[in-house]
C-alpha cells in the first residue's frame, strides 16, 4: 500500500475504543498508527464539560495513521456511518517520506 498521507483524528476519550476497533477492522485501509492524549482548544460551545470550559481546553485523543487518500476517505465514510454525530475532528496531511530505523 502506498502511504503518502497521514490521517489525523481528534476525538473524545469515550470514542477511543470504538475508533481503534474500526481502524483494526480495516488493515487494508489503515497503515501503522499511534494514539496519544492531547488538549483540544476550541470555542467554548465545543467543550463538553464545565471543568474543561474553565480550563479553556478539552481532553482528547489524537490518532495518526499512515495511509493513502482513497483509504482515508473510505475510513472516514465508515466512521460517519458507525458513529453518526460523533464529535470527531479530522484532517489529512502529506507524508513526504517514512520508514523505520532498525
ZAFI-746646 format. One record per atom (N, C-alpha, C): y, x, z; residue in one letter; residue number from 1; atom name. Coordinates in Angstrom, 2 decimals. Each point is the difference from the previous one (the first is absolute). Layout:
# ZAFI-746646
[r [Y,X,Z],"A",NUM,"CA"]
...
# end
This chain:
# ZAFI-746646
[r [-1.18,0.84,0.00],"X",1,"N"]
[r [1.18,-0.84,0.00],"X",1,"CA"]
[r [1.24,0.89,0.00],"X",1,"C"]
[r [0.95,-0.31,-0.83],"X",2,"N"]
[r [1.30,0.66,0.03],"X",2,"CA"]
[r [0.76,-0.51,1.21],"X",2,"C"]
[r [0.50,0.90,0.80],"X",3,"N"]
[r [0.75,-0.38,1.20],"X",3,"CA"]
[r [1.41,0.56,-0.13],"X",3,"C"]
[r [0.82,-0.71,-0.75],"X",4,"N"]
[r [1.33,0.50,-0.29],"X",4,"CA"]
[r [1.12,-0.74,0.71],"X",4,"C"]
[r [-0.37,-0.90,0.92],"X",5,"N"]
[r [1.01,-0.69,0.81],"X",5,"CA"]
[r [-0.49,-0.08,1.44],"X",5,"C"]
[r [0.95,-0.21,0.89],"X",6,"N"]
[r [-0.32,-0.28,1.40],"X",6,"CA"]
[r [0.50,-1.41,0.30],"X",6,"C"]
[r [-0.90,-0.84,0.46],"X",7,"N"]
[r [0.36,-1.34,0.43],"X",7,"CA"]
[r [0.27,0.07,1.50],"X",7,"C"]
[r [1.19,-0.40,0.39],"X",8,"N"]
[r [0.40,-0.01,1.40],"X",8,"CA"]
[r [0.02,-1.47,0.47],"X",8,"C"]
[r [-0.68,-0.27,1.09],"X",9,"N"]
[r [0.00,-1.33,0.61],"X",9,"CA"]
[r [0.54,0.13,1.41],"X",9,"C"]
[r [0.88,-0.90,0.40],"X",10,"N"]
[r [0.52,-0.03,1.37],"X",10,"CA"]
[r [-0.27,-1.39,0.54],"X",10,"C"]
[r [-0.71,-0.05,1.14],"X",11,"N"]
[r [-0.49,-1.28,0.50],"X",11,"CA"]
[r [-0.02,-0.02,1.53],"X",11,"C"]
[r [-0.02,-1.20,0.57],"X",12,"N"]
[r [-0.13,-0.09,1.45],"X",12,"CA"]
[r [-1.39,0.47,0.44],"X",12,"C"]
[r [-0.07,0.46,1.23],"X",13,"N"]
[r [-1.27,0.47,0.56],"X",13,"CA"]
[r [-1.09,-1.07,-0.13],"X",13,"C"]
[r [0.36,-1.27,0.10],"X",14,"N"]
[r [-0.98,-1.09,-0.08],"X",14,"CA"]
[r [-0.70,-0.07,-1.35],"X",14,"C"]
[r [0.60,0.59,-1.04],"X",15,"N"]
[r [-0.61,-0.02,-1.34],"X",15,"CA"]
[r [-0.75,1.28,-0.32],"X",15,"C"]
[r [0.01,0.96,0.91],"X",16,"N"]
[r [-0.61,1.29,-0.30],"X",16,"CA"]
[r [-1.47,-0.13,-0.40],"X",16,"C"]
[r [-0.80,-0.65,0.80],"X",17,"N"]
[r [-1.43,-0.11,-0.29],"X",17,"CA"]
[r [-0.29,-0.80,-1.28],"X",17,"C"]
[r [0.63,-1.18,-0.20],"X",18,"N"]
[r [-0.26,-0.71,-1.26],"X",18,"CA"]
[r [0.40,0.79,-1.24],"X",18,"C"]
[r [1.09,0.73,0.07],"X",19,"N"]
[r [0.44,0.79,-1.16],"X",19,"CA"]
[r [-0.95,1.18,-0.23],"X",19,"C"]
[r [-0.37,0.70,1.06],"X",20,"N"]
[r [-0.95,1.11,-0.16],"X",20,"CA"]
[r [-1.33,-0.51,-0.54],"X",20,"C"]
[r [-0.47,-1.14,0.51],"X",21,"N"]
[r [-1.24,-0.59,-0.52],"X",21,"CA"]
[r [0.11,-0.25,-1.50],"X",21,"C"]
[r [1.14,-0.51,-0.44],"X",22,"N"]
[r [0.20,-0.27,-1.44],"X",22,"CA"]
[r [0.00,1.30,-0.79],"X",22,"C"]
[r [0.64,1.03,0.51],"X",23,"N"]
[r [0.00,1.29,-0.69],"X",23,"CA"]
[r [-1.42,0.54,-0.14],"X",23,"C"]
[r [-0.77,-0.11,1.07],"X",24,"N"]
[r [-1.37,0.52,-0.02],"X",24,"CA"]
[r [-0.92,-0.82,-0.90],"X",24,"C"]
[r [0.35,-1.25,-0.25],"X",25,"N"]
[r [-0.80,-0.84,-0.91],"X",25,"CA"]
[r [0.19,0.37,-1.46],"X",25,"C"]
[r [1.02,0.79,-0.29],"X",26,"N"]
[r [0.34,0.30,-1.40],"X",26,"CA"]
[r [0.11,1.51,-0.23],"X",26,"C"]
[r [-1.09,0.74,0.17],"X",27,"N"]
[r [0.08,1.45,-0.21],"X",27,"CA"]
[r [0.32,0.37,-1.45],"X",27,"C"]
[r [-0.25,-0.92,-0.92],"X",28,"N"]
[r [0.33,0.27,-1.40],"X",28,"CA"]
[r [1.51,-0.11,-0.25],"X",28,"C"]
[r [0.73,-0.70,0.86],"X",29,"N"]
[r [1.46,-0.15,-0.12],"X",29,"CA"]
[r [0.75,1.00,0.87],"X",29,"C"]
[r [-0.58,0.34,1.15],"X",30,"N"]
[r [0.72,0.73,1.02],"X",30,"CA"]
[r [-0.58,1.40,0.15],"X",30,"C"]
[r [0.84,0.99,-0.10],"X",31,"N"]
[r [-0.44,1.37,0.26],"X",31,"CA"]
[r [0.12,0.31,1.48],"X",31,"C"]
[r [0.12,1.25,0.33],"X",32,"N"]
[r [0.16,0.36,1.41],"X",32,"CA"]
[r [1.25,-0.66,0.57],"X",32,"C"]
[r [-0.08,-0.38,1.27],"X",33,"N"]
[r [1.18,-0.58,0.62],"X",33,"CA"]
[r [0.10,0.42,1.45],"X",33,"C"]
[r [1.23,-0.10,0.52],"X",34,"N"]
[r [0.28,0.30,1.40],"X",34,"CA"]
[r [0.75,-1.17,0.60],"X",34,"C"]
[r [-0.12,-0.14,1.31],"X",35,"N"]
[r [0.78,-0.98,0.74],"X",35,"CA"]
[r [0.67,0.70,1.17],"X",35,"C"]
[r [1.20,-0.46,0.34],"X",36,"N"]
[r [0.66,0.55,1.17],"X",36,"CA"]
[r [1.05,-0.98,0.50],"X",36,"C"]
[r [0.28,0.05,1.31],"X",37,"N"]
[r [1.02,-0.90,0.56],"X",37,"CA"]
[r [1.40,0.47,-0.41],"X",37,"C"]
[r [0.86,-0.96,-0.27],"X",38,"N"]
[r [1.39,0.28,-0.35],"X",38,"CA"]
[r [0.89,-1.04,0.67],"X",38,"C"]
[r [1.28,0.27,0.03],"X",39,"N"]
[r [0.99,-0.99,0.42],"X",39,"CA"]
[r [0.67,-0.55,-1.24],"X",39,"C"]
[r [0.00,-1.32,-0.12],"X",40,"N"]
[r [0.66,-0.65,-1.13],"X",40,"CA"]
[r [1.41,-0.41,0.38],"X",40,"C"]
[r [0.94,0.32,-0.85],"X",41,"N"]
[r [1.41,-0.35,0.23],"X",41,"CA"]
[r [0.38,-1.03,-1.05],"X",41,"C"]
[r [0.42,-1.17,0.45],"X",42,"N"]
[r [0.34,-1.08,-0.93],"X",42,"CA"]
[r [1.04,-0.89,0.66],"X",42,"C"]
[r [0.41,-1.02,-0.74],"X",43,"N"]
[r [0.90,-0.99,0.57],"X",43,"CA"]
[r [-0.67,-0.68,1.18],"X",43,"C"]
[r [0.76,-0.34,1.04],"X",44,"N"]
[r [-0.59,-0.58,1.21],"X",44,"CA"]
[r [-0.91,-1.21,-0.25],"X",44,"C"]
[r [0.29,-0.80,-0.99],"X",45,"N"]
[r [-0.84,-1.18,-0.27],"X",45,"CA"]
[r [-1.39,0.37,-0.50],"X",45,"C"]
[r [-0.19,1.27,-0.41],"X",46,"N"]
[r [-1.30,0.46,-0.45],"X",46,"CA"]
[r [-0.79,0.71,1.09],"X",46,"C"]
[r [0.58,0.04,1.21],"X",47,"N"]
[r [-0.68,0.63,1.13],"X",47,"CA"]
[r [-0.49,-1.11,0.91],"X",47,"C"]
[r [-1.31,-0.04,0.21],"X",48,"N"]
[r [-0.63,-1.14,0.64],"X",48,"CA"]
[r [0.29,-0.14,1.49],"X",48,"C"]
[r [-0.20,1.03,0.77],"X",49,"N"]
[r [0.07,-0.17,1.45],"X",49,"CA"]
[r [1.39,0.30,0.54],"X",49,"C"]
[r [0.29,-0.61,1.14],"X",50,"N"]
[r [1.29,0.22,0.66],"X",50,"CA"]
[r [0.18,1.46,0.39],"X",50,"C"]
[r [-1.07,0.62,0.53],"X",51,"N"]
[r [0.08,1.40,0.39],"X",51,"CA"]
[r [0.31,0.91,-1.17],"X",51,"C"]
[r [-0.58,-0.31,-1.15],"X",52,"N"]
[r [0.27,0.81,-1.20],"X",52,"CA"]
[r [1.43,-0.22,-0.48],"X",52,"C"]
[r [0.51,-1.25,0.13],"X",53,"N"]
[r [1.38,-0.26,-0.40],"X",53,"CA"]
[r [0.98,0.79,0.88],"X",53,"C"]
[r [-0.31,0.11,1.30],"X",54,"N"]
[r [0.84,0.78,0.91],"X",54,"CA"]
[r [-0.02,1.47,-0.41],"X",54,"C"]
[r [-1.18,0.51,-0.35],"X",55,"N"]
[r [-0.13,1.40,-0.45],"X",55,"CA"]
[r [0.64,0.21,-1.37],"X",55,"C"]
[r [0.09,-1.07,-0.80],"X",56,"N"]
[r [0.54,0.11,-1.34],"X",56,"CA"]
[r [-1.00,0.49,-1.03],"X",56,"C"]
[r [-1.28,-0.03,0.37],"X",57,"N"]
[r [-1.05,0.42,-0.93],"X",57,"CA"]
[r [-1.32,-0.63,0.44],"X",57,"C"]
[r [-0.91,-0.08,-0.94],"X",58,"N"]
[r [-1.29,-0.65,0.24],"X",58,"CA"]
[r [-1.14,0.99,-0.16],"X",58,"C"]
[r [-1.00,-0.13,0.85],"X",59,"N"]
[r [-1.21,0.80,-0.13],"X",59,"CA"]
[r [-0.76,-0.46,-1.24],"X",59,"C"]
[r [-0.33,0.92,-0.86],"X",60,"N"]
[r [-0.73,-0.30,-1.23],"X",60,"CA"]
[r [-1.06,1.06,-0.23],"X",60,"C"]
[r [-0.89,-0.30,-0.93],"X",61,"N"]
[r [-1.01,0.94,-0.47],"X",61,"CA"]
[r [0.33,0.28,-1.46],"X",61,"C"]
[r [-0.04,1.28,-0.37],"X",62,"N"]
[r [0.22,0.37,-1.40],"X",62,"CA"]
[r [-1.32,0.51,-0.56],"X",62,"C"]
[r [-0.35,-0.53,-1.16],"X",63,"N"]
[r [-1.19,0.43,-0.73],"X",63,"CA"]
[r [0.49,0.65,-1.29],"X",63,"C"]
[r [-0.53,1.17,-0.29],"X",64,"N"]
[r [0.34,0.70,-1.24],"X",64,"CA"]
[r [-1.29,0.30,-0.73],"X",64,"C"]
[r [-0.09,-0.46,-1.24],"X",65,"N"]
[r [-1.23,0.17,-0.77],"X",65,"CA"]
[r [0.30,0.57,-1.37],"X",65,"C"]
[r [-0.79,1.01,-0.39],"X",66,"N"]
[r [0.09,0.52,-1.36],"X",66,"CA"]
[r [-0.84,-0.89,-0.91],"X",66,"C"]
[r [0.58,-0.37,-1.12],"X",67,"N"]
[r [-0.68,-0.90,-0.94],"X",67,"CA"]
[r [0.72,0.10,-1.35],"X",67,"C"]
[r [-0.23,-0.98,-0.85],"X",68,"N"]
[r [0.79,-0.09,-1.24],"X",68,"CA"]
[r [0.70,-1.35,-0.03],"X",68,"C"]
[r [0.95,-0.14,-0.90],"X",69,"N"]
[r [0.87,-1.17,0.00],"X",69,"CA"]
[r [-0.77,-1.30,-0.18],"X",69,"C"]
[r [-0.93,-0.05,-0.93],"X",70,"N"]
[r [-0.76,-1.23,-0.23],"X",70,"CA"]
[r [-0.81,-0.41,1.22],"X",70,"C"]
[r [-0.64,0.98,0.64],"X",71,"N"]
[r [-0.79,-0.31,1.19],"X",71,"CA"]
[r [0.88,-0.41,1.17],"X",71,"C"]
[r [1.18,0.59,0.12],"X",72,"N"]
[r [0.93,-0.40,1.05],"X",72,"CA"]
[r [0.41,-1.45,-0.19],"X",72,"C"]
[r [0.28,-0.39,-1.23],"X",73,"N"]
[r [0.38,-1.40,-0.29],"X",73,"CA"]
[r [-1.15,-0.95,0.31],"X",73,"C"]
[r [-1.23,0.40,-0.32],"X",74,"N"]
[r [-1.15,-0.83,0.32],"X",74,"CA"]
[r [-0.15,-0.16,1.51],"X",74,"C"]
[r [0.16,1.08,0.72],"X",75,"N"]
[r [-0.11,-0.06,1.46],"X",75,"CA"]
[r [1.10,-0.88,0.59],"X",75,"C"]
[r [1.22,0.15,-0.47],"X",76,"N"]
[r [1.09,-0.84,0.50],"X",76,"CA"]
[r [-0.26,-1.48,-0.28],"X",76,"C"]
[r [-0.52,-0.31,-1.16],"X",77,"N"]
[r [-0.34,-1.39,-0.32],"X",77,"CA"]
[r [-1.09,-0.52,0.93],"X",77,"C"]
[r [-0.99,0.84,0.28],"X",78,"N"]
[r [-1.08,-0.41,0.90],"X",78,"CA"]
[r [0.53,-0.21,1.42],"X",78,"C"]
[r [0.86,0.89,0.47],"X",79,"N"]
[r [0.59,-0.17,1.33],"X",79,"CA"]
[r [0.84,-1.27,0.07],"X",79,"C"]
[r [0.73,-0.30,-1.07],"X",80,"N"]
[r [0.79,-1.23,-0.05],"X",80,"CA"]
[r [-0.89,-1.24,0.12],"X",80,"C"]
[r [-1.16,0.04,-0.66],"X",81,"N"]
[r [-0.95,-1.10,0.06],"X",81,"CA"]
[r [-0.64,-0.11,1.38],"X",81,"C"]
[r [-0.41,1.14,0.55],"X",82,"N"]
[r [-0.71,0.00,1.28],"X",82,"CA"]
[r [0.91,-0.20,1.21],"X",82,"C"]
[r [1.24,0.44,-0.11],"X",83,"N"]
[r [0.92,-0.05,1.13],"X",83,"CA"]
[r [1.32,-0.67,-0.41],"X",83,"C"]
[r [-0.05,-1.25,-0.44],"X",84,"N"]
[r [1.24,-0.65,-0.47],"X",84,"CA"]
[r [1.03,-0.08,1.12],"X",84,"C"]
[r [1.22,0.30,-0.35],"X",85,"N"]
[r [1.09,-0.06,0.98],"X",85,"CA"]
[r [0.03,1.16,0.98],"X",85,"C"]
[r [-0.85,1.01,-0.21],"X",86,"N"]
[r [-0.05,1.14,0.91],"X",86,"CA"]
[r [1.31,0.80,-0.07],"X",86,"C"]
[r [0.42,0.51,1.12],"X",87,"N"]
[r [1.19,0.84,0.09],"X",87,"CA"]
[r [-0.40,1.42,-0.39],"X",87,"C"]
[r [-0.12,0.23,-1.29],"X",88,"N"]
[r [-0.51,1.26,-0.51],"X",88,"CA"]
[r [0.96,0.52,-1.07],"X",88,"C"]
[r [0.62,1.13,0.28],"X",89,"N"]
[r [0.88,0.63,-0.98],"X",89,"CA"]
[r [-0.77,1.06,-0.77],"X",89,"C"]
[r [0.43,0.27,-1.22],"X",90,"N"]
[r [-0.69,1.01,-0.80],"X",90,"CA"]
[r [0.97,0.64,-0.98],"X",90,"C"]
[r [-0.35,1.20,-0.44],"X",91,"N"]
[r [0.67,0.66,-1.12],"X",91,"CA"]
[r [-0.97,1.01,-0.59],"X",91,"C"]
[r [0.32,0.41,-1.20],"X",92,"N"]
[r [-0.82,0.96,-0.73],"X",92,"CA"]
[r [0.85,1.21,-0.34],"X",92,"C"]
[r [-0.56,1.19,0.21],"X",93,"N"]
[r [0.72,1.21,-0.38],"X",93,"CA"]
[r [-0.94,0.90,-0.83],"X",93,"C"]
[r [0.57,0.77,-0.90],"X",94,"N"]
[r [-0.83,0.88,-0.83],"X",94,"CA"]
[r [-0.58,1.15,0.81],"X",94,"C"]
[r [-1.16,0.45,-0.42],"X",95,"N"]
[r [-0.64,1.19,0.57],"X",95,"CA"]
[r [-0.07,1.02,-1.14],"X",95,"C"]
[r [0.72,1.08,0.16],"X",96,"N"]
[r [0.03,1.01,-1.05],"X",96,"CA"]
[r [-1.24,0.86,-0.01],"X",96,"C"]
[r [-0.59,0.20,1.17],"X",97,"N"]
[r [-1.20,0.81,0.08],"X",97,"CA"]
[r [-0.62,-0.26,1.36],"X",97,"C"]
[r [-1.28,0.24,0.12],"X",98,"N"]
[r [-0.69,-0.15,1.30],"X",98,"CA"]
[r [-1.26,0.84,-0.04],"X",98,"C"]
[r [-0.56,0.22,1.17],"X",99,"N"]
[r [-1.22,0.78,0.09],"X",99,"CA"]
[r [-0.34,0.24,1.44],"X",99,"C"]
[r [-0.96,0.88,0.22],"X",100,"N"]
[r [-0.40,0.37,1.35],"X",100,"CA"]
[r [-0.24,1.50,0.04],"X",100,"C"]
[r [0.38,0.60,1.09],"X",101,"N"]
[r [-0.25,1.42,0.22],"X",101,"CA"]
[r [-1.26,0.11,0.85],"X",101,"C"]
[r [-0.98,0.71,-0.49],"X",102,"N"]
[r [-1.27,0.12,0.72],"X",102,"CA"]
[r [-0.36,1.43,0.18],"X",102,"C"]
# end
